[in-house]
Amino acid sequence: MRNKITVTLTVAALAWLGSSHSTLADGEIVAAFTKNQVDPHFEGVRAGVEQMAKKMHATVRQYVPTKPNNITEGMSQLEDVGVTKPAVILFMPIDPKAQLPTIKRLIEGGTPIVNYNDKAGDAPYLSFVGEDDYKLAYDIAKTLFEHLGGKGNVVILEGVKGSNTGDERKRGFDAALKEYPNIKLLASQPANFQRLLGLQVMENFIQQFSDIDGVLSAADASALGAAEALKSAGRTKTAVVSINGVPEAVEAVKEGSLLAIAEFNGFKIGCVATEIGLRAIRGEKTPKRLLIPGAIITKANFAEWLVPYDKRTCPTAESYAAGQ
């Protein structure tokens, strides 16, 4: 147990040195789960959780596997919160099917849980806070296809097969493809939301296909890897689009190595999920489901997404509730 807690505290310190220690003397404990330390999207989630918790005078314990998306560590960390019993858990699944029975036992045992970022199966959660992955993928695919003039050859870098986020984004890409008969899908392969795998998959695509006009990536991390592979191969005219909106990827939009990004804003999700969780356990009325809308980030509007997380201000649940 001691080694596991040490890892958790170390990750929390690395994730948000500026504010994690400042809430240690405060009230309720919020246990916040994210899936890895390598995807910058989750850095934004953790930052949002920390900022809102500090604002609401609560303490955060971050639970992050040391190995990306490692289900064994993820299950072990769920066991830990079952023992330490935080006031509320913010949970996103690594493997929804494997983790759902434990989640249900925790809820039945009296631990309230907010499901955030991506869906974690059917359980009596306080709320779900996230975005519409299908719509984001559909919209960014249409952005790419319109840029290509409605014709051309494209490839897809999928997310994690079997995950709600990955599957919904692939479904959105496929729906858009059906509306553009002159867009040809050359290949589709998982890159698991990871930069190195995105680079490797793109290198394989470059070797297989001499003419790739566009790349649909399910996440910024894999899109950045794809852009790196394209640059190394001298094929910089290939347009790359993605989903998330982390600062490094937005910088790539500014510089032109990415065409556009559909905003899946981890910072906002972390803020709002924390607010809803704390308000709910304090006896306030909260929404059972809240979807945060996402913009299309381009060269015309990128500036606000380049603001560092520690300089951003958390939105409130109320600011989105009217649109539900």
ABEGO torsion letter per residue (X at the ends): XAAAAAAAAAAAAAABAAAAAAAAABBBBBBBBBABAABAAAAAAAAAAAAAAAAAGBBBBBBBBABBGBAAAAAAAAAAAAAAGBABBBBBBABAAAAAAAAAAAAAAGBBBBBBGBBAEBBBBABBBBBBAAAAAAAAAAAAAAAAGGBEBBBBBBBBBGBAAAAAAAAAAAAAAAABAABBBABBBBAGGBAAAAAAAAAAAAAABABBABBBBABAAAAAAAAAAAAAAGBAABBBBBBGGBAAAAAAAAAGABABBBBBBAAAAAAAAAAAAAAAAAGBBBBABBBBBBBBBBAAAAAAAABBAAABBBBBAAAAAAAX
